[in-house]
Structure formats: structure tokens, C-alpha cells
Amino acid sequence: KDIDFILLARIKEIRTHKGFTQKFVASSVKVNTSHISNIENGKVKIPLPQLVNVCNVLGTTVDYVLKN
């Protein structure tokens, strides 16, 4: 089954709930801020290892981010 990348919008919900900026998350996973924005808006696909890193920074799991 393909990943529904629109579900990655949940990353923004988690990030804002925790009070983290896109800049903080981006620097933590060594990408630029616009890439985090594009991920949150479903404009780009994210490699699984990078998704795991983002989830680790946010203190959540890949399962939670991708659940329907």
C-alpha cells in the first residue's frame, strides 16, 4: 500500500502543539525550513529514514503520523 502523503499534515499539528518552529525541526534533521513546510503541506514525498528522524524530533511515532 502506498503512503498517503497528505497524512503528513499531522506533522504540523504535532509540531505546533509542542511549540516547535519549522526552523527548529529542519535544523534538527538537517534539511531546510522550506522542505519541512513542503512535507507538512504534502507537496513532497519524504524518505522513510527522514520521516523517522522528524518523528523522533517531535517525540512521536511514524505509526501515529500515518494512521488513518
One Martini backbone bead per residue (centre of mass of N, CA, C, O) as a GRO file, in nm:
protein
   68
    1LYS     BB    1   0.097   0.036   0.022
    2ASP     BB    2   0.059   0.357  -0.009
    3ILE     BB    3   0.141   0.656   0.102
    4ASP     BB    4  -0.035   0.916   0.250
    5PHE     BB    5   0.096   1.234   0.233
    6ILE     BB    6  -0.134   1.397   0.367
    7LEU     BB    7  -0.086   1.284   0.659
    8LEU     BB    8   0.166   1.475   0.716
    9ALA     BB    9   0.005   1.710   0.845
   10ARG     BB   10   0.040   1.606   1.137
   11ILE     BB   11   0.312   1.733   1.188
   12LYS     BB   12   0.209   2.020   1.233
   13GLU     BB   13   0.031   1.964   1.475
   14ILE     BB   14   0.257   1.865   1.658
   15ARG     BB   15   0.453   2.101   1.635
   16THR     BB   16   0.258   2.325   1.741
   17HIS     BB   17   0.181   2.190   2.009
   18LYS     BB   18   0.500   2.198   2.103
   19GLY     BB   19   0.632   2.479   1.987
   20PHE     BB   20   0.761   2.429   1.715
   21THR     BB   21   0.959   2.507   1.461
   22GLN     BB   22   1.059   2.462   1.148
   23LYS     BB   23   1.354   2.535   1.204
   24PHE     BB   24   1.406   2.331   1.427
   25VAL     BB   25   1.340   2.075   1.270
   26ALA     BB   26   1.529   2.120   1.033
   27SER     BB   27   1.797   2.134   1.197
   28SER     BB   28   1.762   1.848   1.332
   29VAL     BB   29   1.747   1.704   1.019
   30LYS     BB   30   1.910   1.859   0.796
   31VAL     BB   31   1.714   2.083   0.669
   32ASN     BB   32   1.507   2.292   0.525
   33THR     BB   33   1.232   2.475   0.591
   34SER     BB   34   1.081   2.429   0.318
   35HIS     BB   35   1.072   2.122   0.344
   36ILE     BB   36   0.886   2.108   0.586
   37SER     BB   37   0.654   2.256   0.455
   38ASN     BB   38   0.615   2.054   0.220
   39ILE     BB   39   0.549   1.816   0.398
   40GLU     BB   40   0.302   1.939   0.552
   41ASN     BB   41   0.161   1.993   0.248
   42GLY     BB   42   0.218   1.745   0.046
   43LYS     BB   43   0.451   1.821  -0.187
   44VAL     BB   44   0.636   1.593  -0.066
   45LYS     BB   45   0.840   1.339  -0.032
   46ILE     BB   46   0.946   1.114   0.229
   47PRO     BB   47   1.182   0.952   0.358
   48LEU     BB   48   1.179   0.728   0.600
   49PRO     BB   49   1.429   0.819   0.764
   50GLN     BB   50   1.328   1.115   0.783
   51LEU     BB   51   1.062   1.058   0.924
   52VAL     BB   52   1.187   0.937   1.175
   53ASN     BB   53   1.344   1.191   1.257
   54VAL     BB   54   1.104   1.378   1.287
   55CYS     BB   55   0.956   1.208   1.499
   56ASN     BB   56   1.179   1.221   1.712
   57VAL     BB   57   1.172   1.528   1.750
   58LEU     BB   58   0.848   1.517   1.820
   59GLY     BB   59   0.777   1.258   1.994
   60THR     BB   60   0.692   1.038   1.776
   61THR     BB   61   0.531   0.828   1.544
   62VAL     BB   62   0.480   0.693   1.244
   63ASP     BB   63   0.210   0.563   1.303
   64TYR     BB   64   0.066   0.822   1.395
   65VAL     BB   65   0.109   0.994   1.138
   66LEU     BB   66  -0.025   0.753   0.934
   67LYS     BB   67  -0.289   0.732   1.048
   68ASN     BB   68  -0.646   0.715   0.978
   0.00000   0.00000   0.00000
